[in-house]
Amino acid sequence: MNIVLTGYRCSGKTTVGKILAGNLGRRLVDTDRMIEKRVGNSIEGFVSVNGWEKFREIEREIVADISSKDNMIISTGGGVVTEPENVTNLRRNGWVVWLHAAPQTIMDRMKKDERAGGARPSLTGRGACSEIEEVLNERNKWYAGSCDHRLSTDDVSPFEAAEAITRKLRAELGEG
């Protein structure tokens, strides 16, 4: 069984995923990095030339492929849950955890990312603050409807989040 991390941008999926992979001796697969490798460009660069529709098409192919593997930690892109086919594939052999963060937490993390050179492409063409609230309002129902467990990452470190996920999974499997 895979552990699948979903959530909005900067909710902690990749960082928590790395810790989980190390703690559990599993391979981490980041679908956004796989897309960048396949297209030979950053997501921002690819989307600016090809658009979000083409991005989602490639994302569906990668999710279908990686979902057929086992014992992986899968860190997904923020919009993966907007495609029902992705949710079906990820849930087939995965325990899905929604890493939830408040809009202000996401904004703070995005600003920190930008200072480190990690620019994120706009989803709506609007300012970051209004975009976060708008997109979260739209996606939260998809995150909630597709997850087995929800974990707020607002007030916990990535290490604490990874430990909480591990404890919850073990309890779900009757191992803890």
VEXNUFI-552898 format. One record per residue (C-alpha): x negated, y, z. Coordinates in Angstrom, 2 decimals. Each point is the difference from the previous one (the first is absolute). Example, Ala and Ser with C-alpha at 12.3 -4.5 7.8 and 13.67 -1.06 7.14 Angstrom:
BEGIN
east -12.30; north -4.50; up 7.80
east -1.37; north 3.44; up -0.66
END
This chain:
BEGIN
east 0.00; north 0.00; up 0.00
east -1.17; north 3.52; up -0.85
east 0.29; north 3.04; up 2.24
east 1.31; north 2.86; up -2.13
east -0.37; north 3.61; up 1.10
east 2.44; north 2.53; up -1.42
east 0.62; north 3.64; up 0.79
east -0.42; north 3.50; up -1.31
east -3.33; north 1.50; up -0.97
east -2.35; north 0.43; up 2.95
east 2.05; north -2.20; up 2.31
east -3.07; north -2.16; up 0.68
east 0.44; north -2.94; up -2.38
east -3.59; north -0.23; up -1.25
east -1.68; north 0.84; up 3.30
east 2.17; north -2.38; up 2.03
east -0.32; north -2.60; up -2.76
east -3.81; north 0.04; up 0.24
east 0.18; north -0.57; up 3.75
east 2.57; north -2.80; up -0.36
east -2.12; north -1.68; up -2.68
east -3.04; north 0.07; up 2.26
east 1.88; north -1.15; up 3.09
east 1.83; north -2.82; up -1.76
east -2.73; north -1.08; up -2.42
east 2.14; north 0.76; up -3.03
east -0.73; north 1.83; up -3.22
east 1.43; north 3.51; up -0.38
east 1.52; north 0.86; up -3.35
east 0.96; north 3.62; up -0.64
east 2.40; north 0.21; up -2.94
east -0.90; north 3.62; up -0.74
east -3.72; north -0.89; up -0.25
east 0.90; north -2.94; up -2.27
east 1.94; north 2.36; up -2.28
east -2.91; north 2.46; up -0.11
east -2.36; north -2.83; up -0.90
east 2.30; north -1.26; up -2.74
east 0.58; north 3.41; up -1.61
east -3.55; north 1.28; up 0.55
east 1.24; north 3.24; up 1.52
east 1.28; north 1.45; up 3.25
east 3.74; north -0.18; up 0.58
east 0.17; north 3.78; up -0.26
east -1.86; north -0.03; up -3.33
east 2.02; north -2.88; up -1.39
east 3.37; north 1.44; up 1.03
east -0.85; north 3.45; up -1.40
east -0.58; north -1.55; up -3.44
east 2.39; north -2.97; up -0.02
east 2.72; north 0.89; up 2.50
east 1.53; north -1.77; up 2.97
east 2.03; north -2.44; up -2.12
east -3.13; north -1.56; up -1.52
east -1.60; north -0.06; up 3.44
east 3.00; north -1.89; up 1.44
east -0.17; north -2.51; up -2.87
east -3.63; north -0.83; up 0.79
east 0.79; north -0.07; up 3.72
east 2.76; north -2.60; up -0.62
east -2.46; north -2.23; up -1.88
east -2.60; north 0.23; up 2.75
east 2.54; north -0.60; up 2.78
east 1.36; north -3.07; up -1.83
east -3.51; north -1.40; up -0.32
east -1.24; north 0.70; up 3.53
east 3.26; north -1.18; up 1.59
east -0.64; north -3.48; up -1.32
east -3.16; north -0.25; up 2.13
east -0.08; north -1.03; up 3.66
east -1.55; north 1.17; up 3.28
east -0.62; north 3.52; up -1.24
east 0.44; north 3.40; up 1.57
east 1.72; north 2.05; up -2.71
east -0.10; north 3.79; up 0.28
east 2.57; north 1.37; up -2.43
east 0.51; north 3.34; up -1.66
east 2.55; north 2.25; up 1.65
east 2.63; north -0.45; up -2.71
east -0.25; north -3.76; up -0.42
east 3.32; north -0.51; up 1.81
east 1.88; north 2.10; up -2.57
east -0.20; north -2.92; up -2.42
east 2.24; north -2.93; up 1.05
east -2.19; north -2.44; up -1.94
east -2.99; north 1.01; up 2.15
east 1.95; north -0.51; up 3.22
east 1.19; north -3.43; up -1.13
east -3.54; north -1.04; up -0.90
east -1.60; north 1.36; up 3.16
east 2.59; north -1.62; up 2.28
east -0.18; north -3.37; up -1.73
east -3.23; north -0.88; up 1.81
east -0.47; north 2.99; up 2.25
east 0.86; north 1.46; up 3.36
east 0.63; north 3.67; up -0.75
east -0.94; north 2.70; up 2.49
east 1.15; north 3.58; up -0.53
east -2.55; north 2.41; up 1.40
east 2.11; north 3.03; up 0.78
east -1.29; north 3.50; up 0.71
east 1.73; north 3.34; up 0.52
east -0.27; north 2.65; up -2.73
east -2.34; north 2.18; up 2.10
east -2.33; north -2.95; up 0.66
east -0.08; north -0.77; up -3.72
east -0.68; north 3.65; up -0.84
east -2.88; north 0.15; up 2.48
east -1.52; north -3.19; up -1.41
east 0.43; north 1.19; up -3.59
east -1.84; north 3.24; up 0.80
east -2.82; north -2.02; up 1.57
east -0.12; north -2.25; up -3.11
east -0.19; north 3.01; up -2.31
east -2.99; north 1.36; up 1.91
east -1.67; north -3.37; up -0.50
east 0.71; north 0.06; up -3.75
east 3.03; north -2.30; up 0.06
east 2.51; north 2.10; up -1.96
east 3.40; north -1.63; up -0.48
east 2.11; north 0.60; up -3.11
east 3.27; north 1.83; up 0.51
east 3.11; north -2.12; up -0.18
east 2.45; north 2.84; up -0.54
east -2.07; north 2.97; up -1.16
east 0.99; north 1.86; up 3.17
east -2.09; north 1.13; up 2.94
east -1.35; north -2.71; up 2.28
east 2.18; north 0.78; up 3.02
east 3.33; north 0.03; up -1.84
east -1.11; north -2.95; up -2.12
east -0.74; north -2.15; up 3.05
east 3.41; north 0.64; up 1.52
east 1.84; north -0.47; up -3.30
east -1.76; north -3.24; up -0.93
east 0.24; north -1.44; up 3.52
east 3.73; north 0.74; up 0.09
east 0.33; north -1.92; up -3.26
east -2.32; north -2.90; up 0.82
east 0.68; north -0.69; up 3.67
east 3.02; north -2.13; up -0.89
east -2.21; north -2.10; up -2.31
east -2.73; north -0.36; up 2.59
east 2.54; north -1.00; up 2.65
east 1.83; north -2.40; up -2.30
east -3.13; north -1.80; up -1.10
east -1.91; north -0.44; up 3.26
east -0.14; north -2.71; up 2.62
east -1.53; north 2.37; up 2.55
east -0.30; north 3.77; up 0.38
east -2.89; north 1.62; up 1.84
east -0.48; north 3.71; up 0.63
east -3.59; north 1.08; up -0.59
east 0.49; north 3.53; up 1.34
east -1.44; north -0.49; up 3.47
east -2.14; north -3.12; up -0.33
east -3.48; north -0.51; up -1.33
east -0.49; north -2.27; up -3.01
east -1.49; north -2.59; up 2.37
east 3.06; north 0.15; up 2.26
east 2.28; north -0.31; up -3.05
east -1.90; north -3.08; up -1.20
east 0.24; north -1.57; up 3.45
east 3.74; north 0.73; up 0.19
east 0.54; north -1.60; up -3.40
east -2.02; north -3.07; up 0.99
east 1.97; north -0.40; up 3.27
east 3.34; north 0.38; up -1.78
east -0.91; north -2.49; up -2.73
east -1.17; north -2.56; up 2.55
east 3.24; north 0.44; up 1.94
east 2.01; north -0.43; up -3.24
east -1.89; north -3.19; up -0.77
east 0.37; north -1.28; up 3.57
east -3.75; north 0.16; up 0.60
east -0.11; north 2.59; up 2.69
END
